[in-house]
Amino acid sequence: AAAGWAGRGFVGGLWFGARTPNRRVAAAAGKGFGSKPAPKSSADKTEKEAEKQAKVLSDLWDIAYSFESPVQDRIDAYKKALAALRKTVGQKESADYARICSNLGSAYLEAGKHEKAAKRYKEAEDTFMKISGTDSVEVAACRQNLAKVRRQEGKLAEAEALIKSAMHIYSADLDSTHVEYVQVLRSLMNLYHEAGMVDQMRALQLEERRVAGMAAKLGKKSADGSVAFLE
C-alpha cells in the first residue's frame, strides 16, 4: 500500500493524520533463460506506480504540512500529489485524493484565489460523497470550508446555507461530533454578527450552551479543547 493518512483529523481547514511509513516495493527483475530479462508484468508496473505514489505523498508531507512553507510551495506540492494519484487506478476516488483536494483548496484560499479554492473544495466534497455517503462528517467539513470562501466573497446567504448543512450533519451524532458542531455553530454566529442579525445570533448562543451542558454531563471536551462545564 502507498503512504497516506491513517485515521481522520480535520483542523483549521486542513486534514491531518498519522503518517504511515513510506513502504518501497522492490520489483523483481525476473530474468529468463539467457541474457534478456523477462517482460514486466502488469503487477510489476502497478508496484512501480505504488512506489512512485508513496514517494510523492512522503514528499508532500514534508513540504505541505510545514506551516512555515510559502503558500505557493504547498500549492505545488498538493498539485503534484494529485497528479500522481490520478495516474494510479482507483485513487481518484480515494480518501487521500479527497483530503489533498480539500487541503489544496485551503492553500488557494490562503492565497486569495477564491474560485480555485471553491473548485477544489467541491471536488473533495463530491469524492467524499461517493466513498463515505452524503451525510458523512467529511462532507460536512468540505461544506464548512466552502462556506469560508463564500463568506469572504460576500455571498452570505450561500455561506449560511452551507454552514447550516454542515450543522445538520454534525447534529446527527453529537456524542462524537459535538466539538465540530460547536465550531461550525460559532462560524454561523460570526456570520450573523457580521450581518447584524442579533436575534439569530442569540438563539445560537443558547444552542451552544445546551450542547456544552450535554458534553459536560458526558465528560466530553469543549470546542476549545478544555473540559466542558456548566456555568
TASULJO-V678866 format. One record per backbone hydrogen bond with DSSP energy under -1.0 kcal/mol. CO is the residue of the C=O (numbers start at 1). NH is the residue of the N-H. If there is no record, write none. Layout:
co=CO nh=NH
co=CO nh=NH
This chain:
co=4 nh=20
co=6 nh=18
co=9 nh=16
co=11 nh=14
co=14 nh=11
co=18 nh=6
co=21 nh=23
co=30 nh=38
co=36 nh=32
co=41 nh=45
co=42 nh=46
co=43 nh=47
co=44 nh=48
co=45 nh=49
co=46 nh=50
co=47 nh=51
co=48 nh=52
co=49 nh=53
co=50 nh=54
co=51 nh=55
co=52 nh=56
co=53 nh=57
co=54 nh=58
co=55 nh=59
co=56 nh=60
co=57 nh=61
co=58 nh=62
co=59 nh=63
co=60 nh=64
co=61 nh=65
co=63 nh=66
co=66 nh=69
co=70 nh=74
co=71 nh=75
co=72 nh=76
co=73 nh=77
co=74 nh=78
co=75 nh=79
co=76 nh=80
co=77 nh=81
co=78 nh=82
co=79 nh=83
co=80 nh=84
co=81 nh=85
co=82 nh=86
co=85 nh=88
co=88 nh=91
co=90 nh=93
co=91 nh=94
co=94 nh=98
co=95 nh=99
co=96 nh=100
co=97 nh=101
co=98 nh=102
co=99 nh=103
co=100 nh=104
co=101 nh=105
co=102 nh=106
co=103 nh=107
co=104 nh=108
co=105 nh=109
co=106 nh=110
co=107 nh=111
co=108 nh=113
co=109 nh=112
co=112 nh=114
co=113 nh=117
co=114 nh=118
co=115 nh=119
co=116 nh=120
co=117 nh=121
co=118 nh=122
co=119 nh=123
co=120 nh=124
co=121 nh=125
co=122 nh=126
co=123 nh=127
co=124 nh=128
co=125 nh=129
co=126 nh=130
co=127 nh=131
co=128 nh=132
co=133 nh=136
co=136 nh=140
co=137 nh=141
co=138 nh=142
co=139 nh=143
co=140 nh=144
co=141 nh=145
co=142 nh=146
co=143 nh=147
co=144 nh=148
co=145 nh=149
co=146 nh=150
co=147 nh=151
co=148 nh=152
co=149 nh=153
co=150 nh=155
co=151 nh=154
co=154 nh=156
co=155 nh=159
co=156 nh=160
co=157 nh=161
co=158 nh=162
co=159 nh=163
co=160 nh=164
co=161 nh=165
co=162 nh=166
co=163 nh=167
co=164 nh=168
co=165 nh=169
co=166 nh=170
co=167 nh=171
co=169 nh=172
co=170 nh=173
co=173 nh=176
co=173 nh=177
co=174 nh=178
co=177 nh=181
co=178 nh=182
co=179 nh=183
co=180 nh=184
co=181 nh=185
co=182 nh=186
co=183 nh=187
co=184 nh=188
co=185 nh=189
co=186 nh=190
co=187 nh=191
co=188 nh=192
co=189 nh=193
co=190 nh=194
co=191 nh=195
co=192 nh=197
co=196 nh=198
co=197 nh=201
co=198 nh=202
co=199 nh=203
co=200 nh=204
co=201 nh=205
co=202 nh=206
co=203 nh=207
co=204 nh=208
co=205 nh=209
co=206 nh=210
co=207 nh=211
co=208 nh=212
co=209 nh=213
co=210 nh=214
co=211 nh=215
co=212 nh=216
co=213 nh=217
co=214 nh=218
co=215 nh=220
co=216 nh=219
co=220 nh=228
co=222 nh=225
co=226 nh=222
